[in-house]
Each structure stands twice: as structure tokens, then as C-alpha cells.
Amino acid sequence: MTEKRIVETVDQGRQGETSNHMRWVLLATMVMSIAAIGAAWVWIIRV
């Protein structure tokens, strides 16, 4: 019984790490997208 609880806790921990990692990936992707759009906009205005 104790081993099963430990495994479930580890699985929950892994799910937490995965969602946290995906959150950072999404945030980084959004930041890079905004930066790319901003750079393209500035380049279009200058040209």
C-alpha cells in the first residue's frame, strides 16, 4: 500500500514538472513571437 502511494506521489510530481515546463515553453514562445512581430513591424516602417 505504501509503495503505491509513493508511486502516485511521484506521478503527480512529474505532472507538475511537465505543466510547469510547458508553461515556460509557452511563455518563451509568446515572448519570441511578440519580439519577432515587433522587429518586423519596425523593419517595415523603416523601409
C-alpha distance matrix in Angstrom:
0.0 3.8 5.5 5.3 6.6 8.9 10.2 10.9 12.6 14.6 15.6 16.9 18.7 20.3 21.4 22.9 24.8 26.0 27.4 28.9 30.5 31.9 33.3 35.2 36.4 37.7 39.3 41.0 42.2 43.7 45.4 46.9 48.0 49.8 51.3 52.5 54.0 55.7 57.1 58.4 59.9 61.7 62.9 64.3 66.1 67.6 68.8
3.8 0.0 3.8 5.4 5.2 6.4 8.8 10.0 10.7 12.5 14.4 15.5 16.6 18.5 20.2 21.2 22.8 24.5 26.0 27.1 28.6 30.4 31.7 33.3 34.7 36.2 37.6 39.2 40.6 42.2 43.6 45.1 46.5 48.2 49.6 50.9 52.5 54.0 55.4 56.9 58.4 60.0 61.3 62.8 64.5 65.9 67.2
5.5 3.8 0.0 3.8 5.4 5.1 6.2 8.7 9.9 10.6 12.3 14.3 15.3 16.5 18.5 20.0 21.1 22.5 24.5 25.7 26.8 28.6 30.2 31.7 32.8 34.5 36.1 37.4 38.7 40.5 42.0 43.3 44.7 46.6 47.8 49.0 50.7 52.4 53.6 55.0 56.7 58.3 59.4 61.0 62.8 64.1 65.3
5.3 5.4 3.8 0.0 3.8 5.4 5.1 6.2 8.6 9.9 10.5 12.3 14.2 15.3 16.6 18.4 20.0 21.0 22.7 24.3 25.6 26.9 28.6 30.4 31.4 32.8 34.6 36.1 37.2 38.8 40.6 41.9 43.0 44.9 46.5 47.5 49.1 50.8 52.2 53.4 55.0 56.8 57.9 59.3 61.2 62.7 63.8
6.6 5.2 5.4 3.8 0.0 3.8 5.5 5.1 6.1 8.6 9.8 10.5 12.3 14.2 15.3 16.5 18.4 19.9 21.2 22.5 24.2 25.7 26.9 28.8 30.2 31.4 32.9 34.7 36.0 37.4 39.0 40.6 41.8 43.4 45.0 46.3 47.8 49.3 50.8 52.2 53.7 55.4 56.7 58.1 59.8 61.3 62.6
8.9 6.4 5.1 5.4 3.8 0.0 3.8 5.5 5.1 6.2 8.6 9.9 10.5 12.3 14.3 15.3 16.5 18.3 20.1 21.0 22.4 24.3 25.7 27.1 28.5 30.1 31.5 32.9 34.4 36.1 37.5 38.9 40.3 42.1 43.3 44.7 46.4 47.9 49.2 50.7 52.3 53.8 55.0 56.7 58.4 59.7 61.0
10.2 8.8 6.2 5.1 5.5 3.8 0.0 3.8 5.4 5.1 6.1 8.6 9.8 10.5 12.3 14.2 15.3 16.4 18.4 19.9 20.8 22.4 24.2 25.8 26.7 28.4 30.1 31.4 32.6 34.4 36.1 37.2 38.5 40.5 41.8 42.9 44.6 46.3 47.5 48.8 50.6 52.2 53.3 54.8 56.7 58.1 59.2
10.9 10.0 8.7 6.2 5.1 5.5 3.8 0.0 3.8 5.4 5.0 6.2 8.6 9.8 10.6 12.3 14.3 15.3 16.6 18.3 19.8 21.0 22.5 24.5 25.6 26.8 28.6 30.2 31.3 32.8 34.6 36.0 37.1 38.9 40.5 41.7 43.1 44.8 46.3 47.5 49.0 50.9 52.1 53.4 55.2 56.8 58.0
12.6 10.7 9.9 8.6 6.1 5.1 5.4 3.8 0.0 3.8 5.4 5.1 6.2 8.7 9.9 10.5 12.4 14.2 15.4 16.4 18.3 19.9 21.0 22.7 24.3 25.6 27.0 28.7 30.1 31.5 33.0 34.6 36.0 37.5 39.0 40.4 41.9 43.4 44.9 46.4 47.8 49.4 50.8 52.3 53.9 55.4 56.7
14.6 12.5 10.6 9.9 8.6 6.2 5.1 5.4 3.8 0.0 3.8 5.4 5.0 6.2 8.6 9.8 10.5 12.3 14.3 15.2 16.3 18.2 19.8 21.1 22.3 24.1 25.6 26.9 28.3 30.1 31.5 32.8 34.3 36.1 37.3 38.6 40.4 41.9 43.1 44.6 46.2 47.8 48.9 50.6 52.3 53.6 54.9
15.6 14.4 12.3 10.5 9.8 8.6 6.1 5.0 5.4 3.8 0.0 3.8 5.3 5.1 6.2 8.6 9.9 10.5 12.4 14.1 15.1 16.4 18.3 20.0 20.9 22.3 24.2 25.6 26.6 28.4 30.2 31.4 32.5 34.5 36.0 37.0 38.6 40.4 41.7 42.9 44.5 46.3 47.4 48.8 50.7 52.2 53.3
16.9 15.5 14.3 12.3 10.5 9.9 8.6 6.2 5.1 5.4 3.8 0.0 3.8 5.4 5.1 6.2 8.7 9.8 10.6 12.2 14.1 15.3 16.4 18.5 19.9 20.9 22.5 24.3 25.5 26.9 28.6 30.2 31.3 32.9 34.6 35.9 37.3 38.8 40.4 41.8 43.1 44.9 46.3 47.6 49.3 50.9 52.2
18.7 16.6 15.3 14.2 12.3 10.5 9.8 8.6 6.2 5.0 5.3 3.8 0.0 3.8 5.4 5.0 6.3 8.6 10.0 10.5 12.2 14.2 15.3 16.7 18.3 19.9 21.1 22.6 24.2 25.7 27.0 28.6 30.1 31.7 33.0 34.5 36.1 37.4 38.8 40.5 41.9 43.4 44.8 46.4 48.0 49.3 50.8
20.3 18.5 16.5 15.3 14.2 12.3 10.5 9.8 8.7 6.2 5.1 5.4 3.8 0.0 3.8 5.3 5.0 6.1 8.7 9.8 10.3 12.1 14.1 15.3 16.3 18.1 19.8 20.9 22.2 24.1 25.6 26.8 28.2 30.1 31.4 32.5 34.3 35.9 37.1 38.5 40.2 41.8 42.9 44.5 46.3 47.6 48.8
21.4 20.2 18.5 16.6 15.3 14.3 12.3 10.6 9.9 8.6 6.2 5.1 5.4 3.8 0.0 3.8 5.5 5.0 6.2 8.5 9.7 10.4 12.2 14.3 15.1 16.2 18.2 19.8 20.7 22.3 24.2 25.6 26.5 28.4 30.0 31.1 32.6 34.3 35.8 37.0 38.5 40.3 41.5 42.9 44.7 46.2 47.4
22.9 21.2 20.0 18.4 16.5 15.3 14.2 12.3 10.5 9.8 8.6 6.2 5.0 5.3 3.8 0.0 3.8 5.4 5.3 6.1 8.5 9.9 10.5 12.5 14.2 15.3 16.5 18.4 19.8 21.0 22.6 24.3 25.6 27.0 28.6 30.1 31.5 32.9 34.5 36.0 37.3 38.9 40.4 41.9 43.4 44.9 46.4
24.8 22.8 21.1 20.0 18.4 16.5 15.3 14.3 12.4 10.5 9.9 8.7 6.3 5.0 5.5 3.8 0.0 3.8 5.6 5.1 6.0 8.5 9.7 10.6 12.2 14.1 15.2 16.4 18.1 19.9 21.0 22.4 24.1 25.7 26.9 28.3 30.1 31.4 32.7 34.3 35.9 37.3 38.6 40.3 41.9 43.2 44.6
26.0 24.5 22.5 21.0 19.9 18.3 16.4 15.3 14.2 12.3 10.5 9.8 8.6 6.1 5.0 5.4 3.8 0.0 3.8 5.4 5.0 6.1 8.5 9.9 10.4 12.1 14.1 15.2 16.2 18.1 19.8 20.9 22.1 24.2 25.5 26.5 28.2 30.0 31.2 32.5 34.2 35.9 36.9 38.4 40.3 41.7 42.8
27.4 26.0 24.5 22.7 21.2 20.1 18.4 16.6 15.4 14.3 12.4 10.6 10.0 8.7 6.2 5.3 5.6 3.8 0.0 3.8 5.4 5.0 6.0 8.7 9.7 10.3 12.1 14.1 15.0 16.2 18.2 19.8 20.7 22.3 24.1 25.4 26.6 28.3 29.9 31.2 32.5 34.3 35.7 37.0 38.7 40.3 41.6
28.9 27.1 25.7 24.3 22.5 21.0 19.9 18.3 16.4 15.2 14.1 12.2 10.5 9.8 8.5 6.1 5.1 5.4 3.8 0.0 3.8 5.5 5.0 6.4 8.7 9.9 10.6 12.4 14.2 15.4 16.6 18.4 19.9 21.2 22.6 24.3 25.8 27.0 28.5 30.2 31.5 33.0 34.5 36.1 37.5 39.0 40.5
30.5 28.6 26.8 25.6 24.2 22.4 20.8 19.8 18.3 16.3 15.1 14.1 12.2 10.3 9.7 8.5 6.0 5.0 5.4 3.8 0.0 3.8 5.4 5.2 6.2 8.6 9.9 10.6 12.2 14.3 15.4 16.5 18.2 20.0 21.1 22.4 24.3 25.7 26.8 28.4 30.1 31.5 32.7 34.4 36.1 37.3 38.7
31.9 30.4 28.6 26.9 25.7 24.3 22.4 21.0 19.9 18.2 16.4 15.3 14.2 12.1 10.4 9.9 8.5 6.1 5.0 5.5 3.8 0.0 3.8 5.4 4.9 6.0 8.4 9.7 10.3 12.1 14.1 15.2 16.1 18.2 19.7 20.7 22.2 24.0 25.4 26.6 28.2 30.0 31.1 32.5 34.3 35.8 37.0
33.3 31.7 30.2 28.6 26.9 25.7 24.2 22.5 21.0 19.8 18.3 16.4 15.3 14.1 12.2 10.5 9.7 8.5 6.0 5.0 5.4 3.8 0.0 3.8 5.5 5.1 6.1 8.6 9.8 10.6 12.3 14.2 15.2 16.5 18.3 19.8 21.0 22.4 24.2 25.6 26.8 28.5 30.0 31.4 32.9 34.5 36.0
35.2 33.3 31.7 30.4 28.8 27.1 25.8 24.5 22.7 21.1 20.0 18.5 16.7 15.3 14.3 12.5 10.6 9.9 8.7 6.4 5.2 5.4 3.8 0.0 3.8 5.4 5.0 6.0 8.4 9.8 10.4 12.1 14.0 15.3 16.3 18.1 19.8 20.9 22.2 24.1 25.5 26.8 28.2 30.0 31.4 32.7 34.3
36.4 34.7 32.8 31.4 30.2 28.5 26.7 25.6 24.3 22.3 20.9 19.9 18.3 16.3 15.1 14.2 12.2 10.4 9.7 8.7 6.2 4.9 5.5 3.8 0.0 3.8 5.5 5.1 6.0 8.6 9.9 10.5 12.1 14.2 15.2 16.2 18.2 19.8 20.8 22.2 24.0 25.6 26.6 28.2 30.1 31.4 32.5
37.7 36.2 34.5 32.8 31.4 30.1 28.4 26.8 25.6 24.1 22.3 20.9 19.9 18.1 16.2 15.3 14.1 12.1 10.3 9.9 8.6 6.0 5.1 5.4 3.8 0.0 3.8 5.5 5.1 6.1 8.6 9.9 10.4 12.2 14.1 15.2 16.4 18.2 19.8 20.9 22.3 24.2 25.5 26.7 28.5 30.1 31.3
39.3 37.6 36.1 34.6 32.9 31.5 30.1 28.6 27.0 25.6 24.2 22.5 21.1 19.8 18.2 16.5 15.2 14.1 12.1 10.6 9.9 8.4 6.1 5.0 5.5 3.8 0.0 3.8 5.4 5.2 6.2 8.6 9.8 10.6 12.3 14.2 15.4 16.4 18.2 19.9 21.0 22.5 24.2 25.7 27.0 28.5 30.2
41.0 39.2 37.4 36.1 34.7 32.9 31.4 30.2 28.7 26.9 25.6 24.3 22.6 20.9 19.8 18.4 16.4 15.2 14.1 12.4 10.6 9.7 8.6 6.0 5.1 5.5 3.8 0.0 3.8 5.5 5.1 6.1 8.5 9.9 10.5 12.1 14.2 15.2 16.3 18.2 19.8 20.9 22.2 24.1 25.7 26.8 28.3
42.2 40.6 38.7 37.2 36.0 34.4 32.6 31.3 30.1 28.3 26.6 25.5 24.2 22.2 20.7 19.8 18.1 16.2 15.0 14.2 12.2 10.3 9.8 8.4 6.0 5.1 5.4 3.8 0.0 3.8 5.5 5.2 6.0 8.6 9.8 10.4 12.2 14.1 15.2 16.3 18.1 19.8 20.8 22.3 24.2 25.6 26.7
43.7 42.2 40.5 38.8 37.4 36.1 34.4 32.8 31.5 30.1 28.4 26.9 25.7 24.1 22.3 21.0 19.9 18.1 16.2 15.4 14.3 12.1 10.6 9.8 8.6 6.1 5.2 5.5 3.8 0.0 3.8 5.5 5.0 6.1 8.5 9.8 10.5 12.1 14.1 15.3 16.3 18.2 19.8 20.9 22.4 24.2 25.6
45.4 43.6 42.0 40.6 39.0 37.5 36.1 34.6 33.0 31.5 30.2 28.6 27.0 25.6 24.2 22.6 21.0 19.8 18.2 16.6 15.4 14.1 12.3 10.4 9.9 8.6 6.2 5.1 5.5 3.8 0.0 3.8 5.4 5.2 6.1 8.6 10.0 10.5 12.1 14.2 15.2 16.4 18.2 19.9 21.1 22.4 24.2
46.9 45.1 43.3 41.9 40.6 38.9 37.2 36.0 34.6 32.8 31.4 30.2 28.6 26.8 25.6 24.3 22.4 20.9 19.8 18.4 16.5 15.2 14.2 12.1 10.5 9.9 8.6 6.1 5.2 5.5 3.8 0.0 3.8 5.5 5.0 6.0 8.5 9.7 10.3 12.1 14.0 15.2 16.2 18.1 19.8 20.9 22.2
48.0 46.5 44.7 43.0 41.8 40.3 38.5 37.1 36.0 34.3 32.5 31.3 30.1 28.2 26.5 25.6 24.1 22.1 20.7 19.9 18.2 16.1 15.2 14.0 12.1 10.4 9.8 8.5 6.0 5.0 5.4 3.8 0.0 3.8 5.4 5.1 6.1 8.5 9.8 10.5 12.1 14.2 15.2 16.4 18.3 19.9 20.9
49.8 48.2 46.6 44.9 43.4 42.1 40.5 38.9 37.5 36.1 34.5 32.9 31.7 30.1 28.4 27.0 25.7 24.2 22.3 21.2 20.0 18.2 16.5 15.3 14.2 12.2 10.6 9.9 8.6 6.1 5.2 5.5 3.8 0.0 3.8 5.5 5.1 6.0 8.5 9.9 10.4 12.2 14.1 15.2 16.4 18.2 19.8
51.3 49.6 47.8 46.5 45.0 43.3 41.8 40.5 39.0 37.3 36.0 34.6 33.0 31.4 30.0 28.6 26.9 25.5 24.1 22.6 21.1 19.7 18.3 16.3 15.2 14.1 12.3 10.5 9.8 8.5 6.1 5.0 5.4 3.8 0.0 3.8 5.5 5.0 6.0 8.5 9.7 10.5 12.1 14.1 15.3 16.4 18.2
52.5 50.9 49.0 47.5 46.3 44.7 42.9 41.7 40.4 38.6 37.0 35.9 34.5 32.5 31.1 30.1 28.3 26.5 25.4 24.3 22.4 20.7 19.8 18.1 16.2 15.2 14.2 12.1 10.4 9.8 8.6 6.0 5.1 5.5 3.8 0.0 3.8 5.4 5.1 6.1 8.5 9.9 10.4 12.2 14.2 15.3 16.3
54.0 52.5 50.7 49.1 47.8 46.4 44.6 43.1 41.9 40.4 38.6 37.3 36.1 34.3 32.6 31.5 30.1 28.2 26.6 25.8 24.3 22.2 21.0 19.8 18.2 16.4 15.4 14.2 12.2 10.5 10.0 8.5 6.1 5.1 5.5 3.8 0.0 3.8 5.5 5.1 6.0 8.6 9.8 10.4 12.2 14.2 15.2
55.7 54.0 52.4 50.8 49.3 47.9 46.3 44.8 43.4 41.9 40.4 38.8 37.4 35.9 34.3 32.9 31.4 30.0 28.3 27.0 25.7 24.0 22.4 20.9 19.8 18.2 16.4 15.2 14.1 12.1 10.5 9.7 8.5 6.0 5.0 5.4 3.8 0.0 3.8 5.5 5.0 6.2 8.5 9.9 10.6 12.3 14.2
57.1 55.4 53.6 52.2 50.8 49.2 47.5 46.3 44.9 43.1 41.7 40.4 38.8 37.1 35.8 34.5 32.7 31.2 29.9 28.5 26.8 25.4 24.2 22.2 20.8 19.8 18.2 16.3 15.2 14.1 12.1 10.3 9.8 8.5 6.0 5.1 5.5 3.8 0.0 3.8 5.4 5.2 6.1 8.6 9.9 10.6 12.2
58.4 56.9 55.0 53.4 52.2 50.7 48.8 47.5 46.4 44.6 42.9 41.8 40.5 38.5 37.0 36.0 34.3 32.5 31.2 30.2 28.4 26.6 25.6 24.1 22.2 20.9 19.9 18.2 16.3 15.3 14.2 12.1 10.5 9.9 8.5 6.1 5.1 5.5 3.8 0.0 3.8 5.5 5.0 6.1 8.6 9.9 10.4
59.9 58.4 56.7 55.0 53.7 52.3 50.6 49.0 47.8 46.2 44.5 43.1 41.9 40.2 38.5 37.3 35.9 34.2 32.5 31.5 30.1 28.2 26.8 25.5 24.0 22.3 21.0 19.8 18.1 16.3 15.2 14.0 12.1 10.4 9.7 8.5 6.0 5.0 5.4 3.8 0.0 3.8 5.4 5.1 6.2 8.7 10.0
61.7 60.0 58.3 56.8 55.4 53.8 52.2 50.9 49.4 47.8 46.3 44.9 43.4 41.8 40.3 38.9 37.3 35.9 34.3 33.0 31.5 30.0 28.5 26.8 25.6 24.2 22.5 20.9 19.8 18.2 16.4 15.2 14.2 12.2 10.5 9.9 8.6 6.2 5.2 5.5 3.8 0.0 3.8 5.5 5.1 6.2 8.6
62.9 61.3 59.4 57.9 56.7 55.0 53.3 52.1 50.8 48.9 47.4 46.3 44.8 42.9 41.5 40.4 38.6 36.9 35.7 34.5 32.7 31.1 30.0 28.2 26.6 25.5 24.2 22.2 20.8 19.8 18.2 16.2 15.2 14.1 12.1 10.4 9.8 8.5 6.1 5.0 5.4 3.8 0.0 3.8 5.5 5.2 6.1
64.3 62.8 61.0 59.3 58.1 56.7 54.8 53.4 52.3 50.6 48.8 47.6 46.4 44.5 42.9 41.9 40.3 38.4 37.0 36.1 34.4 32.5 31.4 30.0 28.2 26.7 25.7 24.1 22.3 20.9 19.9 18.1 16.4 15.2 14.1 12.2 10.4 9.9 8.6 6.1 5.1 5.5 3.8 0.0 3.8 5.5 5.2
66.1 64.5 62.8 61.2 59.8 58.4 56.7 55.2 53.9 52.3 50.7 49.3 48.0 46.3 44.7 43.4 41.9 40.3 38.7 37.5 36.1 34.3 32.9 31.4 30.1 28.5 27.0 25.7 24.2 22.4 21.1 19.8 18.3 16.4 15.3 14.2 12.2 10.6 9.9 8.6 6.2 5.1 5.5 3.8 0.0 3.8 5.5
67.6 65.9 64.1 62.7 61.3 59.7 58.1 56.8 55.4 53.6 52.2 50.9 49.3 47.6 46.2 44.9 43.2 41.7 40.3 39.0 37.3 35.8 34.5 32.7 31.4 30.1 28.5 26.8 25.6 24.2 22.4 20.9 19.9 18.2 16.4 15.3 14.2 12.3 10.6 9.9 8.7 6.2 5.2 5.5 3.8 0.0 3.8
68.8 67.2 65.3 63.8 62.6 61.0 59.2 58.0 56.7 54.9 53.3 52.2 50.8 48.8 47.4 46.4 44.6 42.8 41.6 40.5 38.7 37.0 36.0 34.3 32.5 31.3 30.2 28.3 26.7 25.6 24.2 22.2 20.9 19.8 18.2 16.3 15.2 14.2 12.2 10.4 10.0 8.6 6.1 5.2 5.5 3.8 0.0
